[in-house]
Amino acid sequence: MARYLRPPNTSLFIRNISDESRPEDLRREFGRYGPIVDVYIPVDFYSRRPRGFAYIQYPLYANVRRRVR
């Protein structure tokens, strides 16, 4: 029986990003490791300011492995 029933996670968790960082900046910086599906920068509910981290989703697990190493 297979140990995992779903494909591996293809998202990167990036922390300690600047408040001035925009999705376009992260897309440009991390796009060199492969095509990017989505960039998400969460904001604080009350202050509406970025929380200092982001998620970058790649279509293939190989792109994530290339970035992590």
CHARMM-style PDB file with segment names, atoms N, HN, CA, C and O in Angstrom:
ATOM      1  N   MET     1       0.837  -1.170   0.000  1.00  0.00      PROA
ATOM      2  CA  MET     1       0.000   0.000   0.000  1.00  0.00      PROA
ATOM      3  C   MET     1       0.890   1.244   0.000  1.00  0.00      PROA
ATOM      4  O   MET     1       1.939   1.276   0.644  1.00  0.00      PROA
ATOM      5  N   ALA     2       0.455   2.251  -0.725  1.00  0.00      PROA
ATOM      6  HN  ALA     2      -0.397   2.226  -1.248  1.00  0.00      PROA
ATOM      7  CA  ALA     2       1.229   3.486  -0.828  1.00  0.00      PROA
ATOM      8  C   ALA     2       1.244   4.222   0.512  1.00  0.00      PROA
ATOM      9  O   ALA     2       0.250   4.258   1.238  1.00  0.00      PROA
ATOM     10  N   ARG     3       2.372   4.791   0.804  1.00  0.00      PROA
ATOM     11  HN  ARG     3       3.179   4.762   0.213  1.00  0.00      PROA
ATOM     12  CA  ARG     3       2.486   5.518   2.060  1.00  0.00      PROA
ATOM     13  C   ARG     3       1.756   6.856   1.993  1.00  0.00      PROA
ATOM     14  O   ARG     3       1.100   7.262   2.952  1.00  0.00      PROA
ATOM     15  N   TYR     4       1.874   7.534   0.858  1.00  0.00      PROA
ATOM     16  HN  TYR     4       2.407   7.204   0.079  1.00  0.00      PROA
ATOM     17  CA  TYR     4       1.214   8.824   0.674  1.00  0.00      PROA
ATOM     18  C   TYR     4       0.193   8.711  -0.446  1.00  0.00      PROA
ATOM     19  O   TYR     4       0.481   8.141  -1.498  1.00  0.00      PROA
ATOM     20  N   LEU     5      -0.976   9.242  -0.227  1.00  0.00      PROA
ATOM     21  HN  LEU     5      -1.209   9.705   0.628  1.00  0.00      PROA
ATOM     22  CA  LEU     5      -2.021   9.158  -1.231  1.00  0.00      PROA
ATOM     23  C   LEU     5      -2.101  10.398  -2.103  1.00  0.00      PROA
ATOM     24  O   LEU     5      -2.747  10.369  -3.150  1.00  0.00      PROA
ATOM     25  N   ARG     6      -1.469  11.474  -1.702  1.00  0.00      PROA
ATOM     26  HN  ARG     6      -0.944  11.498  -0.851  1.00  0.00      PROA
ATOM     27  CA  ARG     6      -1.512  12.685  -2.511  1.00  0.00      PROA
ATOM     28  C   ARG     6      -0.095  13.053  -2.953  1.00  0.00      PROA
ATOM     29  O   ARG     6       0.883  12.600  -2.357  1.00  0.00      PROA
ATOM     30  N   PRO     7       0.011  13.863  -3.984  1.00  0.00      PROA
ATOM     31  CA  PRO     7       1.346  14.239  -4.468  1.00  0.00      PROA
ATOM     32  C   PRO     7       2.070  15.115  -3.442  1.00  0.00      PROA
ATOM     33  O   PRO     7       1.433  15.720  -2.579  1.00  0.00      PROA
ATOM     34  N   PRO     8       3.402  15.182  -3.536  1.00  0.00      PROA
ATOM     35  CA  PRO     8       4.165  16.009  -2.587  1.00  0.00      PROA
ATOM     36  C   PRO     8       3.776  17.481  -2.684  1.00  0.00      PROA
ATOM     37  O   PRO     8       3.305  17.947  -3.722  1.00  0.00      PROA
ATOM     38  N   ASN     9       3.978  18.194  -1.600  1.00  0.00      PROA
ATOM     39  HN  ASN     9       4.360  17.816  -0.757  1.00  0.00      PROA
ATOM     40  CA  ASN     9       3.667  19.620  -1.549  1.00  0.00      PROA
ATOM     41  C   ASN     9       4.589  20.381  -2.494  1.00  0.00      PROA
ATOM     42  O   ASN     9       5.796  20.141  -2.517  1.00  0.00      PROA
ATOM     43  N   THR    10       4.029  21.284  -3.260  1.00  0.00      PROA
ATOM     44  HN  THR    10       3.048  21.480  -3.241  1.00  0.00      PROA
ATOM     45  CA  THR    10       4.829  22.056  -4.209  1.00  0.00      PROA
ATOM     46  C   THR    10       4.913  23.520  -3.812  1.00  0.00      PROA
ATOM     47  O   THR    10       5.119  24.381  -4.668  1.00  0.00      PROA
ATOM     48  N   SER    11       4.757  23.815  -2.526  1.00  0.00      PROA
ATOM     49  HN  SER    11       4.590  23.116  -1.831  1.00  0.00      PROA
ATOM     50  CA  SER    11       4.830  25.193  -2.045  1.00  0.00      PROA
ATOM     51  C   SER    11       6.067  25.396  -1.184  1.00  0.00      PROA
ATOM     52  O   SER    11       6.502  24.500  -0.461  1.00  0.00      PROA
ATOM     53  N   LEU    12       6.617  26.595  -1.283  1.00  0.00      PROA
ATOM     54  HN  LEU    12       6.264  27.323  -1.871  1.00  0.00      PROA
ATOM     55  CA  LEU    12       7.718  27.008  -0.416  1.00  0.00      PROA
ATOM     56  C   LEU    12       7.197  28.032   0.575  1.00  0.00      PROA
ATOM     57  O   LEU    12       6.402  28.903   0.223  1.00  0.00      PROA
ATOM     58  N   PHE    13       7.643  27.924   1.802  1.00  0.00      PROA
ATOM     59  HN  PHE    13       8.289  27.216   2.088  1.00  0.00      PROA
ATOM     60  CA  PHE    13       7.333  28.901   2.840  1.00  0.00      PROA
ATOM     61  C   PHE    13       8.557  29.794   2.968  1.00  0.00      PROA
ATOM     62  O   PHE    13       9.639  29.323   3.319  1.00  0.00      PROA
ATOM     63  N   ILE    14       8.390  31.077   2.686  1.00  0.00      PROA
ATOM     64  HN  ILE    14       7.511  31.459   2.401  1.00  0.00      PROA
ATOM     65  CA  ILE    14       9.487  32.036   2.739  1.00  0.00      PROA
ATOM     66  C   ILE    14       9.212  32.983   3.899  1.00  0.00      PROA
ATOM     67  O   ILE    14       8.138  33.580   3.969  1.00  0.00      PROA
ATOM     68  N   ARG    15      10.169  33.126   4.807  1.00  0.00      PROA
ATOM     69  HN  ARG    15      11.042  32.640   4.750  1.00  0.00      PROA
ATOM     70  CA  ARG    15       9.950  34.017   5.945  1.00  0.00      PROA
ATOM     71  C   ARG    15      10.961  35.155   5.956  1.00  0.00      PROA
ATOM     72  O   ARG    15      11.923  35.163   5.188  1.00  0.00      PROA
ATOM     73  N   ASN    16      10.724  36.100   6.831  1.00  0.00      PROA
ATOM     74  HN  ASN    16       9.942  36.093   7.455  1.00  0.00      PROA
ATOM     75  CA  ASN    16      11.569  37.289   6.984  1.00  0.00      PROA
ATOM     76  C   ASN    16      11.617  38.125   5.710  1.00  0.00      PROA
ATOM     77  O   ASN    16      12.681  38.606   5.320  1.00  0.00      PROA
ATOM     78  N   ILE    17      10.477  38.297   5.069  1.00  0.00      PROA
ATOM     79  HN  ILE    17       9.613  37.907   5.387  1.00  0.00      PROA
ATOM     80  CA  ILE    17      10.447  39.178   3.905  1.00  0.00      PROA
ATOM     81  C   ILE    17      10.088  40.588   4.370  1.00  0.00      PROA
ATOM     82  O   ILE    17       9.435  40.773   5.397  1.00  0.00      PROA
ATOM     83  N   SER    18      10.516  41.545   3.614  1.00  0.00      PROA
ATOM     84  HN  SER    18      11.046  41.394   2.779  1.00  0.00      PROA
ATOM     85  CA  SER    18      10.289  42.947   3.941  1.00  0.00      PROA
ATOM     86  C   SER    18       8.812  43.306   3.787  1.00  0.00      PROA
ATOM     87  O   SER    18       8.084  42.671   3.024  1.00  0.00      PROA
ATOM     88  N   ASP    19       8.384  44.324   4.518  1.00  0.00      PROA
ATOM     89  HN  ASP    19       8.975  44.840   5.138  1.00  0.00      PROA
ATOM     90  CA  ASP    19       7.011  44.821   4.380  1.00  0.00      PROA
ATOM     91  C   ASP    19       6.766  45.411   3.000  1.00  0.00      PROA
ATOM     92  O   ASP    19       5.628  45.464   2.534  1.00  0.00      PROA
ATOM     93  N   GLU    20       7.825  45.850   2.354  1.00  0.00      PROA
ATOM     94  HN  GLU    20       8.749  45.807   2.733  1.00  0.00      PROA
ATOM     95  CA  GLU    20       7.695  46.448   1.028  1.00  0.00      PROA
ATOM     96  C   GLU    20       7.708  45.412  -0.098  1.00  0.00      PROA
ATOM     97  O   GLU    20       7.516  45.769  -1.261  1.00  0.00      PROA
ATOM     98  N   SER    21       7.931  44.138   0.227  1.00  0.00      PROA
ATOM     99  HN  SER    21       8.086  43.848   1.171  1.00  0.00      PROA
ATOM    100  CA  SER    21       7.968  43.095  -0.805  1.00  0.00      PROA
ATOM    101  C   SER    21       6.597  42.937  -1.447  1.00  0.00      PROA
ATOM    102  O   SER    21       5.570  42.919  -0.769  1.00  0.00      PROA
ATOM    103  N   ARG    22       6.606  42.824  -2.754  1.00  0.00      PROA
ATOM    104  HN  ARG    22       7.440  42.838  -3.305  1.00  0.00      PROA
ATOM    105  CA  ARG    22       5.375  42.607  -3.509  1.00  0.00      PROA
ATOM    106  C   ARG    22       5.436  41.235  -4.166  1.00  0.00      PROA
ATOM    107  O   ARG    22       6.525  40.685  -4.336  1.00  0.00      PROA
ATOM    108  N   PRO    23       4.296  40.672  -4.538  1.00  0.00      PROA
ATOM    109  CA  PRO    23       4.313  39.379  -5.226  1.00  0.00      PROA
ATOM    110  C   PRO    23       5.173  39.397  -6.490  1.00  0.00      PROA
ATOM    111  O   PRO    23       5.815  38.399  -6.815  1.00  0.00      PROA
ATOM    112  N   GLU    24       5.189  40.516  -7.198  1.00  0.00      PROA
ATOM    113  HN  GLU    24       4.667  41.327  -6.934  1.00  0.00      PROA
ATOM    114  CA  GLU    24       5.995  40.607  -8.418  1.00  0.00      PROA
ATOM    115  C   GLU    24       7.482  40.473  -8.102  1.00  0.00      PROA
ATOM    116  O   GLU    24       8.227  39.863  -8.869  1.00  0.00      PROA
ATOM    117  N   ASP    25       7.918  41.044  -6.972  1.00  0.00      PROA
ATOM    118  HN  ASP    25       7.312  41.539  -6.350  1.00  0.00      PROA
ATOM    119  CA  ASP    25       9.321  40.943  -6.571  1.00  0.00      PROA
ATOM    120  C   ASP    25       9.704  39.492  -6.292  1.00  0.00      PROA
ATOM    121  O   ASP    25      10.745  39.017  -6.748  1.00  0.00      PROA
ATOM    122  N   LEU    26       8.857  38.795  -5.541  1.00  0.00      PROA
ATOM    123  HN  LEU    26       8.012  39.180  -5.171  1.00  0.00      PROA
ATOM    124  CA  LEU    26       9.139  37.398  -5.221  1.00  0.00      PROA
ATOM    125  C   LEU    26       9.048  36.525  -6.461  1.00  0.00      PROA
ATOM    126  O   LEU    26       9.829  35.588  -6.622  1.00  0.00      PROA
ATOM    127  N   ARG    27       8.108  36.823  -7.328  1.00  0.00      PROA
ATOM    128  HN  ARG    27       7.473  37.585  -7.197  1.00  0.00      PROA
ATOM    129  CA  ARG    27       7.963  36.064  -8.574  1.00  0.00      PROA
ATOM    130  C   ARG    27       9.222  36.200  -9.431  1.00  0.00      PROA
ATOM    131  O   ARG    27       9.681  35.224 -10.025  1.00  0.00      PROA
ATOM    132  N   ARG    28       9.774  37.401  -9.492  1.00  0.00      PROA
ATOM    133  HN  ARG    28       9.402  38.194  -9.009  1.00  0.00      PROA
ATOM    134  CA  ARG    28      10.990  37.632 -10.272  1.00  0.00      PROA
ATOM    135  C   ARG    28      12.184  36.905  -9.638  1.00  0.00      PROA
ATOM    136  O   ARG    28      12.988  36.294 -10.342  1.00  0.00      PROA
ATOM    137  N   GLU    29      12.294  36.976  -8.315  1.00  0.00      PROA
ATOM    138  HN  GLU    29      11.642  37.473  -7.743  1.00  0.00      PROA
ATOM    139  CA  GLU    29      13.440  36.385  -7.620  1.00  0.00      PROA
ATOM    140  C   GLU    29      13.407  34.858  -7.640  1.00  0.00      PROA
ATOM    141  O   GLU    29      14.434  34.223  -7.879  1.00  0.00      PROA
ATOM    142  N   PHE    30      12.247  34.268  -7.394  1.00  0.00      PROA
ATOM    143  HN  PHE    30      11.413  34.785  -7.200  1.00  0.00      PROA
ATOM    144  CA  PHE    30      12.148  32.818  -7.311  1.00  0.00      PROA
ATOM    145  C   PHE    30      11.758  32.174  -8.635  1.00  0.00      PROA
ATOM    146  O   PHE    30      11.758  30.948  -8.742  1.00  0.00      PROA
ATOM    147  N   GLY    31      11.430  32.963  -9.629  1.00  0.00      PROA
ATOM    148  HN  GLY    31      11.430  33.959  -9.542  1.00  0.00      PROA
ATOM    149  CA  GLY    31      11.060  32.430 -10.935  1.00  0.00      PROA
ATOM    150  C   GLY    31      12.210  31.782 -11.670  1.00  0.00      PROA
ATOM    151  O   GLY    31      11.985  31.050 -12.634  1.00  0.00      PROA
ATOM    152  N   ARG    32      13.427  32.026 -11.249  1.00  0.00      PROA
ATOM    153  HN  ARG    32      13.610  32.621 -10.466  1.00  0.00      PROA
ATOM    154  CA  ARG    32      14.580  31.416 -11.924  1.00  0.00      PROA
ATOM    155  C   ARG    32      14.672  29.915 -11.668  1.00  0.00      PROA
ATOM    156  O   ARG    32      15.420  29.221 -12.357  1.00  0.00      PROA
ATOM    157  N   TYR    33      13.929  29.405 -10.694  1.00  0.00      PROA
ATOM    158  HN  TYR    33      13.322  29.969 -10.134  1.00  0.00      PROA
ATOM    159  CA  TYR    33      13.957  27.978 -10.381  1.00  0.00      PROA
ATOM    160  C   TYR    33      12.850  27.202 -11.080  1.00  0.00      PROA
ATOM    161  O   TYR    33      12.745  25.987 -10.919  1.00  0.00      PROA
ATOM    162  N   GLY    34      12.038  27.887 -11.844  1.00  0.00      PROA
ATOM    163  HN  GLY    34      12.123  28.875 -11.975  1.00  0.00      PROA
ATOM    164  CA  GLY    34      10.970  27.237 -12.586  1.00  0.00      PROA
ATOM    165  C   GLY    34       9.732  28.111 -12.608  1.00  0.00      PROA
ATOM    166  O   GLY    34       9.679  29.139 -11.934  1.00  0.00      PROA
ATOM    167  N   PRO    35       8.739  27.707 -13.379  1.00  0.00      PROA
ATOM    168  CA  PRO    35       7.505  28.496 -13.456  1.00  0.00      PROA
ATOM    169  C   PRO    35       6.779  28.503 -12.108  1.00  0.00      PROA
ATOM    170  O   PRO    35       6.801  27.521 -11.367  1.00  0.00      PROA
ATOM    171  N   ILE    36       6.146  29.619 -11.815  1.00  0.00      PROA
ATOM    172  HN  ILE    36       6.128  30.417 -12.417  1.00  0.00      PROA
ATOM    173  CA  ILE    36       5.440  29.794 -10.545  1.00  0.00      PROA
ATOM    174  C   ILE    36       3.939  29.832 -10.811  1.00  0.00      PROA
ATOM    175  O   ILE    36       3.473  30.517 -11.721  1.00  0.00      PROA
ATOM    176  N   VAL    37       3.197  29.090 -10.007  1.00  0.00      PROA
ATOM    177  HN  VAL    37       3.575  28.533  -9.268  1.00  0.00      PROA
ATOM    178  CA  VAL    37       1.743  29.065 -10.121  1.00  0.00      PROA
ATOM    179  C   VAL    37       1.129  30.237  -9.362  1.00  0.00      PROA
ATOM    180  O   VAL    37       0.254  30.927  -9.884  1.00  0.00      PROA
ATOM    181  N   ASP    38       1.593  30.465  -8.118  1.00  0.00      PROA
ATOM    182  HN  ASP    38       2.305  29.904  -7.695  1.00  0.00      PROA
ATOM    183  CA  ASP    38       0.978  31.494  -7.285  1.00  0.00      PROA
ATOM    184  C   ASP    38       1.966  32.001  -6.247  1.00  0.00      PROA
ATOM    185  O   ASP    38       2.830  31.259  -5.779  1.00  0.00      PROA
ATOM    186  N   VAL    39       1.827  33.271  -5.892  1.00  0.00      PROA
ATOM    187  HN  VAL    39       1.125  33.873  -6.272  1.00  0.00      PROA
ATOM    188  CA  VAL    39       2.575  33.884  -4.793  1.00  0.00      PROA
ATOM    189  C   VAL    39       1.548  34.500  -3.853  1.00  0.00      PROA
ATOM    190  O   VAL    39       0.719  35.308  -4.270  1.00  0.00      PROA
ATOM    191  N   TYR    40       1.608  34.112  -2.577  1.00  0.00      PROA
ATOM    192  HN  TYR    40       2.281  33.455  -2.238  1.00  0.00      PROA
ATOM    193  CA  TYR    40       0.644  34.602  -1.596  1.00  0.00      PROA
ATOM    194  C   TYR    40       1.390  35.210  -0.414  1.00  0.00      PROA
ATOM    195  O   TYR    40       2.198  34.540   0.229  1.00  0.00      PROA
ATOM    196  N   ILE    41       1.119  36.471  -0.132  1.00  0.00      PROA
ATOM    197  HN  ILE    41       0.463  37.016  -0.655  1.00  0.00      PROA
ATOM    198  CA  ILE    41       1.693  37.165   1.019  1.00  0.00      PROA
ATOM    199  C   ILE    41       0.539  37.502   1.966  1.00  0.00      PROA
ATOM    200  O   ILE    41      -0.234  38.416   1.682  1.00  0.00      PROA
ATOM    201  N   PRO    42       0.408  36.781   3.086  1.00  0.00      PROA
ATOM    202  CA  PRO    42      -0.684  37.055   4.023  1.00  0.00      PROA
ATOM    203  C   PRO    42      -0.538  38.428   4.677  1.00  0.00      PROA
ATOM    204  O   PRO    42       0.573  38.905   4.907  1.00  0.00      PROA
ATOM    205  N   VAL    43      -1.666  39.047   4.967  1.00  0.00      PROA
ATOM    206  HN  VAL    43      -2.569  38.660   4.780  1.00  0.00      PROA
ATOM    207  CA  VAL    43      -1.670  40.343   5.649  1.00  0.00      PROA
ATOM    208  C   VAL    43      -2.375  40.204   6.998  1.00  0.00      PROA
ATOM    209  O   VAL    43      -3.239  39.345   7.177  1.00  0.00      PROA
ATOM    210  N   ASP    44      -1.994  41.056   7.933  1.00  0.00      PROA
ATOM    211  HN  ASP    44      -1.292  41.753   7.788  1.00  0.00      PROA
ATOM    212  CA  ASP    44      -2.615  41.091   9.243  1.00  0.00      PROA
ATOM    213  C   ASP    44      -4.053  41.589   9.116  1.00  0.00      PROA
ATOM    214  O   ASP    44      -4.321  42.538   8.379  1.00  0.00      PROA
ATOM    215  N   PHE    45      -4.966  40.958   9.824  1.00  0.00      PROA
ATOM    216  HN  PHE    45      -4.748  40.187  10.423  1.00  0.00      PROA
ATOM    217  CA  PHE    45      -6.381  41.289   9.721  1.00  0.00      PROA
ATOM    218  C   PHE    45      -6.668  42.726  10.146  1.00  0.00      PROA
ATOM    219  O   PHE    45      -7.476  43.406   9.512  1.00  0.00      PROA
ATOM    220  N   TYR    46      -6.028  43.190  11.194  1.00  0.00      PROA
ATOM    221  HN  TYR    46      -5.372  42.638  11.709  1.00  0.00      PROA
ATOM    222  CA  TYR    46      -6.332  44.509  11.743  1.00  0.00      PROA
ATOM    223  C   TYR    46      -5.528  45.632  11.098  1.00  0.00      PROA
ATOM    224  O   TYR    46      -6.082  46.676  10.756  1.00  0.00      PROA
ATOM    225  N   SER    47      -4.236  45.424  10.933  1.00  0.00      PROA
ATOM    226  HN  SER    47      -3.786  44.575  11.211  1.00  0.00      PROA
ATOM    227  CA  SER    47      -3.393  46.504  10.402  1.00  0.00      PROA
ATOM    228  C   SER    47      -3.311  46.507   8.879  1.00  0.00      PROA
ATOM    229  O   SER    47      -2.903  47.505   8.284  1.00  0.00      PROA
ATOM    230  N   ARG    48      -3.692  45.405   8.244  1.00  0.00      PROA
ATOM    231  HN  ARG    48      -4.023  44.594   8.727  1.00  0.00      PROA
ATOM    232  CA  ARG    48      -3.638  45.251   6.778  1.00  0.00      PROA
ATOM    233  C   ARG    48      -2.207  45.335   6.248  1.00  0.00      PROA
ATOM    234  O   ARG    48      -1.993  45.617   5.069  1.00  0.00      PROA
ATOM    235  N   ARG    49      -1.237  45.091   7.116  1.00  0.00      PROA
ATOM    236  HN  ARG    49      -1.410  44.862   8.073  1.00  0.00      PROA
ATOM    237  CA  ARG    49       0.174  45.081   6.708  1.00  0.00      PROA
ATOM    238  C   ARG    49       0.622  43.643   6.495  1.00  0.00      PROA
ATOM    239  O   ARG    49       0.071  42.731   7.112  1.00  0.00      PROA
ATOM    240  N   PRO    50       1.615  43.420   5.630  1.00  0.00      PROA
ATOM    241  CA  PRO    50       2.132  42.059   5.428  1.00  0.00      PROA
ATOM    242  C   PRO    50       2.655  41.472   6.742  1.00  0.00      PROA
ATOM    243  O   PRO    50       3.181  42.192   7.590  1.00  0.00      PROA
ATOM    244  N   ARG    51       2.504  40.171   6.893  1.00  0.00      PROA
ATOM    245  HN  ARG    51       2.076  39.586   6.204  1.00  0.00      PROA
ATOM    246  CA  ARG    51       2.888  39.505   8.139  1.00  0.00      PROA
ATOM    247  C   ARG    51       4.350  39.061   8.152  1.00  0.00      PROA
ATOM    248  O   ARG    51       4.806  38.513   9.155  1.00  0.00      PROA
ATOM    249  N   GLY    52       5.095  39.280   7.071  1.00  0.00      PROA
ATOM    250  HN  GLY    52       4.724  39.725   6.256  1.00  0.00      PROA
ATOM    251  CA  GLY    52       6.524  38.974   7.069  1.00  0.00      PROA
ATOM    252  C   GLY    52       6.890  37.630   6.487  1.00  0.00      PROA
ATOM    253  O   GLY    52       8.048  37.219   6.563  1.00  0.00      PROA
ATOM    254  N   PHE    53       5.922  36.933   5.903  1.00  0.00      PROA
ATOM    255  HN  PHE    53       4.981  37.267   5.842  1.00  0.00      PROA
ATOM    256  CA  PHE    53       6.226  35.667   5.238  1.00  0.00      PROA
ATOM    257  C   PHE    53       5.354  35.522   4.005  1.00  0.00      PROA
ATOM    258  O   PHE    53       4.396  36.269   3.806  1.00  0.00      PROA
ATOM    259  N   ALA    54       5.710  34.535   3.174  1.00  0.00      PROA
ATOM    260  HN  ALA    54       6.488  33.928   3.336  1.00  0.00      PROA
ATOM    261  CA  ALA    54       4.978  34.323   1.922  1.00  0.00      PROA
ATOM    262  C   ALA    54       5.009  32.845   1.558  1.00  0.00      PROA
ATOM    263  O   ALA    54       5.838  32.083   2.054  1.00  0.00      PROA
ATOM    264  N   TYR    55       4.099  32.464   0.694  1.00  0.00      PROA
ATOM    265  HN  TYR    55       3.425  33.084   0.292  1.00  0.00      PROA
ATOM    266  CA  TYR    55       4.062  31.123   0.122  1.00  0.00      PROA
ATOM    267  C   TYR    55       4.229  31.253  -1.385  1.00  0.00      PROA
ATOM    268  O   TYR    55       3.582  32.084  -2.023  1.00  0.00      PROA
ATOM    269  N   ILE    56       5.098  30.427  -1.945  1.00  0.00      PROA
ATOM    270  HN  ILE    56       5.623  29.752  -1.428  1.00  0.00      PROA
ATOM    271  CA  ILE    56       5.309  30.401  -3.391  1.00  0.00      PROA
ATOM    272  C   ILE    56       4.998  28.993  -3.859  1.00  0.00      PROA
ATOM    273  O   ILE    56       5.596  28.029  -3.381  1.00  0.00      PROA
ATOM    274  N   GLN    57       4.072  28.871  -4.788  1.00  0.00      PROA
ATOM    275  HN  GLN    57       3.587  29.654  -5.177  1.00  0.00      PROA
ATOM    276  CA  GLN    57       3.655  27.559  -5.273  1.00  0.00      PROA
ATOM    277  C   GLN    57       4.192  27.321  -6.671  1.00  0.00      PROA
ATOM    278  O   GLN    57       4.007  28.135  -7.576  1.00  0.00      PROA
ATOM    279  N   TYR    58       4.863  26.180  -6.830  1.00  0.00      PROA
ATOM    280  HN  TYR    58       5.013  25.519  -6.095  1.00  0.00      PROA
ATOM    281  CA  TYR    58       5.381  25.729  -8.118  1.00  0.00      PROA
ATOM    282  C   TYR    58       4.491  24.605  -8.640  1.00  0.00      PROA
ATOM    283  O   TYR    58       3.844  23.921  -7.848  1.00  0.00      PROA
ATOM    284  N   PRO    59       4.444  24.400  -9.963  1.00  0.00      PROA
ATOM    285  CA  PRO    59       3.610  23.319 -10.491  1.00  0.00      PROA
ATOM    286  C   PRO    59       4.220  21.934 -10.289  1.00  0.00      PROA
ATOM    287  O   PRO    59       3.492  20.942 -10.230  1.00  0.00      PROA
ATOM    288  N   LEU    60       5.546  21.854 -10.181  1.00  0.00      PROA
ATOM    289  HN  LEU    60       6.137  22.659 -10.229  1.00  0.00      PROA
ATOM    290  CA  LEU    60       6.219  20.563 -10.068  1.00  0.00      PROA
ATOM    291  C   LEU    60       7.062  20.490  -8.801  1.00  0.00      PROA
ATOM    292  O   LEU    60       7.678  21.474  -8.390  1.00  0.00      PROA
ATOM    293  N   TYR    61       7.081  19.325  -8.197  1.00  0.00      PROA
ATOM    294  HN  TYR    61       6.581  18.525  -8.530  1.00  0.00      PROA
ATOM    295  CA  TYR    61       7.877  19.107  -6.990  1.00  0.00      PROA
ATOM    296  C   TYR    61       9.369  19.275  -7.279  1.00  0.00      PROA
ATOM    297  O   TYR    61      10.120  19.703  -6.402  1.00  0.00      PROA
ATOM    298  N   ALA    62       9.801  18.948  -8.480  1.00  0.00      PROA
ATOM    299  HN  ALA    62       9.191  18.600  -9.191  1.00  0.00      PROA
ATOM    300  CA  ALA    62      11.220  19.067  -8.846  1.00  0.00      PROA
ATOM    301  C   ALA    62      11.697  20.513  -8.730  1.00  0.00      PROA
ATOM    302  O   ALA    62      12.845  20.749  -8.353  1.00  0.00      PROA
ATOM    303  N   ASN    63      10.845  21.479  -9.044  1.00  0.00      PROA
ATOM    304  HN  ASN    63       9.912  21.288  -9.350  1.00  0.00      PROA
ATOM    305  CA  ASN    63      11.220  22.886  -8.917  1.00  0.00      PROA
ATOM    306  C   ASN    63      11.450  23.266  -7.453  1.00  0.00      PROA
ATOM    307  O   ASN    63      12.346  24.054  -7.147  1.00  0.00      PROA
ATOM    308  N   VAL    64      10.655  22.716  -6.567  1.00  0.00      PROA
ATOM    309  HN  VAL    64       9.928  22.076  -6.816  1.00  0.00      PROA
ATOM    310  CA  VAL    64      10.806  22.993  -5.140  1.00  0.00      PROA
ATOM    311  C   VAL    64      12.103  22.369  -4.637  1.00  0.00      PROA
ATOM    312  O   VAL    64      12.846  23.009  -3.893  1.00  0.00      PROA
ATOM    313  N   ARG    65      12.380  21.142  -5.028  1.00  0.00      PROA
ATOM    314  HN  ARG    65      11.776  20.622  -5.632  1.00  0.00      PROA
ATOM    315  CA  ARG    65      13.617  20.466  -4.606  1.00  0.00      PROA
ATOM    316  C   ARG    65      14.842  21.241  -5.078  1.00  0.00      PROA
ATOM    317  O   ARG    65      15.830  21.347  -4.351  1.00  0.00      PROA
ATOM    318  N   ARG    66      14.779  21.773  -6.276  1.00  0.00      PROA
ATOM    319  HN  ARG    66      13.976  21.686  -6.866  1.00  0.00      PROA
ATOM    320  CA  ARG    66      15.896  22.540  -6.828  1.00  0.00      PROA
ATOM    321  C   ARG    66      16.143  23.791  -5.987  1.00  0.00      PROA
ATOM    322  O   ARG    66      17.295  24.174  -5.784  1.00  0.00      PROA
ATOM    323  N   ARG    67      15.099  24.422  -5.501  1.00  0.00      PROA
ATOM    324  HN  ARG    67      14.163  24.110  -5.666  1.00  0.00      PROA
ATOM    325  CA  ARG    67      15.232  25.644  -4.716  1.00  0.00      PROA
ATOM    326  C   ARG    67      15.725  25.352  -3.301  1.00  0.00      PROA
ATOM    327  O   ARG    67      16.508  26.127  -2.751  1.00  0.00      PROA
ATOM    328  N   VAL    68      15.290  24.273  -2.718  1.00  0.00      PROA
ATOM    329  HN  VAL    68      14.654  23.644  -3.165  1.00  0.00      PROA
ATOM    330  CA  VAL    68      15.640  23.958  -1.337  1.00  0.00      PROA
ATOM    331  C   VAL    68      17.115  23.585  -1.215  1.00  0.00      PROA
ATOM    332  O   VAL    68      17.742  23.889  -0.201  1.00  0.00      PROA
ATOM    333  N   ARG    69      17.658  22.954  -2.197  1.00  0.00      PROA
ATOM    334  HN  ARG    69      17.148  22.707  -3.021  1.00  0.00      PROA
ATOM    335  CA  ARG    69      19.069  22.530  -2.125  1.00  0.00      PROA
ATOM    336  C   ARG    69      20.003  23.619  -2.329  1.00  0.00      PROA
ATOM    337  OT1 ARG    69      21.215  23.407  -2.295  1.00  0.00      PROA
TER     338      ARG     69
END
